[in-house]
């Protein structure tokens, strides 16, 4: 599988995105459960299909671009405004980057690690080990890169993230990812209860780190990506339940900036799985 990904990594980004667009629409048309979940999620957020139909193709592009991002030549990344990151780094208290399933979250971690790790230490990110051995090998090889430290979603991974923050380094999470049972709480997301991780809020509360919203906008015609950073609208609450709700509200705010690049087909409202 690694060999296949390396083969596709040689293709230009515009071609991969074109193939991905077709793939996204094919899955939307063929898979009824996926299509129903997509439509239900946009309805919860108050959107009509005509307003976010571009998200169908963007979901396919997210998959098709992975070979290039993991094994191919560097892609163009634009940095129009890094003031929020610069301010956070100057405090030396660490940064918690929160990125929803929006745009290209793979390039977000890669780009931040490449730009800031030499001066401020590696970016530590959570990953959920794949259930299939071949996929585990693929992801492990792909994310073994300078400036990026991937840790598992278990107690060891959490401890490493806390350690990194206390050393003034940065960590990255997808806070709209449904955590295992016992690692989250129910909180409104676009007006409907969703099981939400508490880890992002707890990391900031325990270490005093700065919370920043981050996402990588996917440009058209394979022109690359644009990095976007936002500070919280209000300081993070000291109460965990309120802080978790606040994180969800911040994710909503970010998603509404570009709903065409949010992964609406993600099962955000599913029941959390029981860990063995």
C-alpha positions as CSV (number, residue, x, y, z in Angstrom):
1,X,0.0,0.0,0.0
2,X,2.9,2.4,0.7
3,X,4.2,1.7,-2.8
4,X,0.8,2.6,-4.3
5,X,0.6,5.8,-2.3
6,X,4.1,6.7,-3.4
7,X,3.1,6.1,-7.0
8,X,0.1,8.5,-6.7
9,X,2.2,11.0,-4.9
10,X,4.0,11.8,-8.2
11,X,0.8,13.2,-9.7
12,X,0.2,17.0,-9.7
13,X,-2.0,18.3,-7.0
14,X,-4.6,19.6,-9.5
15,X,-5.1,16.2,-11.0
16,X,-5.4,14.5,-7.6
17,X,-8.0,17.1,-6.6
18,X,-9.9,16.5,-9.9
19,X,-9.9,12.8,-9.2
20,X,-11.0,13.5,-5.6
21,X,-13.9,15.7,-6.7
22,X,-15.2,12.8,-8.8
23,X,-14.7,10.4,-6.0
24,X,-16.5,12.6,-3.5
25,X,-19.6,12.8,-5.8
26,X,-19.4,9.1,-6.6
27,X,-19.5,8.2,-2.9
28,X,-22.3,10.7,-2.2
29,X,-24.5,9.2,-5.0
30,X,-23.8,5.5,-4.3
31,X,-23.7,5.5,-0.5
32,X,-27.2,6.2,0.9
33,X,-26.1,6.2,4.6
34,X,-23.3,8.7,3.8
35,X,-25.7,10.9,1.8
36,X,-28.4,10.8,4.5
37,X,-25.8,11.7,7.2
38,X,-24.4,14.5,5.1
39,X,-27.9,16.0,4.5
40,X,-28.9,15.6,8.1
41,X,-25.8,17.3,9.4
42,X,-26.2,20.3,7.1
43,X,-29.9,20.6,8.1
44,X,-28.9,20.7,11.8
45,X,-26.5,23.6,11.0
46,X,-29.3,25.4,9.1
47,X,-27.9,25.0,5.6
48,X,-29.6,24.1,2.4
49,X,-27.8,21.7,0.0
50,X,-27.4,24.4,-2.6
51,X,-25.3,26.4,-0.1
52,X,-22.8,23.7,0.7
53,X,-22.9,21.3,-2.3
54,X,-19.2,22.1,-2.8
55,X,-18.4,20.1,0.3
56,X,-19.3,16.9,-1.5
57,X,-16.3,17.3,-3.9
58,X,-14.1,18.7,-1.2
59,X,-14.5,15.5,0.9
60,X,-13.2,13.5,-2.0
61,X,-10.3,15.9,-2.5
62,X,-9.3,15.4,1.2
63,X,-8.8,11.7,0.5
64,X,-7.1,12.1,-2.9
65,X,-4.5,14.6,-1.8
66,X,-3.1,12.4,1.0
67,X,-0.5,10.6,-1.2
68,X,1.0,13.9,-2.3
69,X,1.0,15.3,1.2
70,X,2.4,12.2,2.8
71,X,5.0,11.1,0.2
72,X,5.2,13.7,-2.6
73,X,7.0,17.0,-3.3
74,X,6.1,20.0,-1.1
75,X,3.0,21.9,-2.0
76,X,2.5,25.7,-1.9
77,X,1.3,27.0,1.5
78,X,0.4,30.7,2.0
79,X,0.7,32.4,5.4
80,X,-1.3,35.7,5.2
81,X,-1.4,36.4,8.9
82,X,0.6,34.7,11.7
83,X,0.2,37.4,14.4
84,X,-2.0,35.2,16.6
85,X,0.7,32.4,16.5
86,X,3.5,34.9,17.1
87,X,1.8,36.3,20.2
88,X,1.1,32.8,21.6
89,X,4.7,31.7,21.0
90,X,6.1,34.9,22.7
91,X,4.3,33.9,26.0
92,X,6.2,30.6,26.1
93,X,3.2,28.9,27.7
94,X,2.6,26.5,24.9
95,X,-0.2,26.4,22.3
96,X,-3.2,24.2,21.8
97,X,-4.1,24.2,18.1
98,X,-7.7,23.2,17.5
99,X,-8.6,22.2,14.0
100,X,-12.1,20.9,13.0
101,X,-12.7,18.4,10.2
102,X,-12.4,21.3,7.8
103,X,-10.2,22.0,4.8
104,X,-7.0,20.1,4.8
105,X,-6.2,19.3,8.4
106,X,-3.3,17.2,7.3
107,X,-1.5,20.1,5.8
108,X,-2.3,22.2,8.9
109,X,-0.2,20.0,11.1
110,X,2.6,19.6,8.6
111,X,2.9,23.3,7.8
112,X,2.9,24.4,11.5
113,X,5.5,21.8,12.3
114,X,7.7,22.8,9.4
115,X,7.5,26.5,10.1
116,X,7.8,26.6,13.9
117,X,9.4,23.4,15.2
118,X,13.0,24.4,14.7
119,X,12.6,27.4,17.0
120,X,9.8,26.3,19.4
121,X,10.0,22.5,19.4
122,X,8.0,19.8,17.7
123,X,4.2,19.9,17.2
124,X,2.6,17.0,19.1
125,X,-0.6,15.7,17.6
126,X,-3.0,13.0,18.6
127,X,-3.8,10.1,16.3
128,X,-6.1,7.1,16.6
129,X,-4.3,3.9,15.7
130,X,-6.0,2.2,12.7
131,X,-7.7,-1.1,13.2
132,X,-6.2,-2.6,10.0
133,X,-2.5,-3.4,10.1
134,X,-1.7,-2.1,6.6
135,X,-3.3,1.2,7.4
136,X,-1.4,1.5,10.6
137,X,1.9,1.0,8.7
138,X,0.9,3.5,6.1
139,X,0.0,6.3,8.6
140,X,3.1,5.6,10.7
141,X,5.5,5.9,7.7
142,X,3.6,9.0,6.4
143,X,3.7,10.9,9.7
144,X,7.3,10.1,10.5
145,X,8.7,13.6,9.7
146,X,10.9,16.2,11.3
147,X,9.1,18.5,13.7
148,X,6.0,16.4,14.1
149,X,5.4,14.0,16.9
150,X,2.3,11.8,16.7
151,X,1.0,10.2,19.9
152,X,-1.8,7.7,20.5
153,X,-5.2,8.6,21.9
154,X,-4.5,7.0,25.3
155,X,-3.1,8.0,28.7
156,X,0.4,7.9,27.4
157,X,-0.4,10.2,24.6
158,X,-2.2,12.7,26.9
159,X,0.8,12.7,29.3
160,X,3.2,13.5,26.4
161,X,0.9,16.4,25.3
162,X,0.9,17.8,28.8
163,X,4.7,17.5,28.9
164,X,5.1,19.3,25.6
165,X,2.9,22.1,26.7
166,X,4.7,22.6,29.9
167,X,7.9,22.9,27.9
168,X,6.4,25.7,25.9
169,X,5.7,23.6,22.8
170,X,2.5,23.2,20.8
171,X,0.0,20.4,20.4
172,X,-2.8,19.8,17.9
173,X,-6.2,18.2,18.1
174,X,-9.4,17.7,16.2
175,X,-11.9,18.7,18.9
176,X,-14.9,17.7,16.8
177,X,-13.8,14.1,16.7
178,X,-16.0,11.8,18.7
179,X,-13.9,10.5,21.6
180,X,-14.3,7.0,23.2
181,X,-16.9,6.7,26.0
182,X,-15.7,8.2,29.2
183,X,-13.4,10.7,27.5
184,X,-16.0,13.3,26.7
185,X,-19.3,14.9,27.6
186,X,-22.5,15.7,25.8
187,X,-22.6,19.3,24.6
188,X,-24.6,21.2,21.9
189,X,-23.0,21.4,18.4
190,X,-25.0,23.4,16.0
191,X,-27.9,23.2,18.4
192,X,-27.9,19.4,18.9
193,X,-26.1,17.3,21.5
194,X,-22.9,15.7,20.4
195,X,-20.5,13.7,22.5
196,X,-17.5,16.1,22.7
197,X,-14.0,15.5,23.9
198,X,-12.9,17.2,27.1
199,X,-9.2,16.9,26.4
200,X,-8.7,20.1,24.5
201,X,-10.2,22.2,27.3
202,X,-8.4,20.2,30.0
203,X,-5.0,20.6,28.3
204,X,-5.4,24.4,28.3
205,X,-6.8,24.6,31.8
206,X,-4.0,22.4,33.3
207,X,-1.1,24.1,31.6
208,X,-2.2,27.7,30.9
209,X,-1.5,27.2,27.2
210,X,-3.0,29.5,24.6
211,X,-5.8,28.1,22.6
212,X,-5.8,28.9,18.9
213,X,-8.1,27.8,16.1
214,X,-6.3,26.7,12.9
215,X,-7.3,25.4,9.6
216,X,-5.8,24.9,6.1
217,X,-8.0,26.3,3.3
218,X,-7.8,24.2,0.1
219,X,-7.3,26.4,-3.0
220,X,-8.9,25.7,-6.3
221,X,-7.1,24.2,-9.3
222,X,-4.4,22.6,-7.1
223,X,-2.8,26.0,-6.3
224,X,-2.0,24.9,-2.7
225,X,-3.3,25.9,0.7
226,X,-3.8,29.0,2.9
227,X,-3.2,28.8,6.6
228,X,-5.8,30.5,8.9
229,X,-5.5,31.2,12.6
230,X,-8.0,32.6,15.0
231,X,-7.9,33.5,18.7
232,X,-10.8,32.6,21.0
233,X,-13.6,35.1,21.0
234,X,-13.5,35.0,24.9
235,X,-10.9,33.6,27.3
236,X,-11.5,29.9,28.0
237,X,-13.7,29.2,30.9
238,X,-12.2,27.8,34.1
239,X,-15.2,25.4,34.4
240,X,-14.8,22.3,32.3
241,X,-18.4,21.9,31.2
242,X,-18.6,25.5,30.1
243,X,-15.2,25.3,28.4
244,X,-16.2,22.3,26.4
245,X,-19.3,24.1,25.2
246,X,-17.2,27.1,24.4
247,X,-14.9,25.0,22.2
248,X,-17.9,23.7,20.3
249,X,-19.1,27.2,19.7
250,X,-15.7,28.2,18.5
251,X,-15.7,25.3,16.0
252,X,-19.1,26.4,14.8
253,X,-17.8,30.0,14.3
254,X,-14.9,28.7,12.3
255,X,-16.9,26.3,10.2
256,X,-19.3,29.0,9.2
257,X,-16.4,30.9,7.7
258,X,-16.2,28.3,5.0
259,X,-18.9,25.6,5.3
260,X,-18.1,24.3,1.8
261,X,-14.9,22.8,3.2
262,X,-16.3,21.2,6.3
263,X,-16.6,17.4,6.4
264,X,-20.4,17.2,6.7
265,X,-20.4,13.5,6.1
266,X,-18.6,12.8,9.4
267,X,-20.7,11.0,12.0
268,X,-20.5,13.8,14.5
269,X,-23.6,12.8,16.4
270,X,-22.9,9.1,16.8
271,X,-22.8,7.3,20.1
272,X,-19.2,7.0,21.5
273,X,-17.6,3.6,21.3
274,X,-16.8,1.5,24.3
275,X,-13.1,0.9,24.7
276,X,-12.1,-2.7,25.2
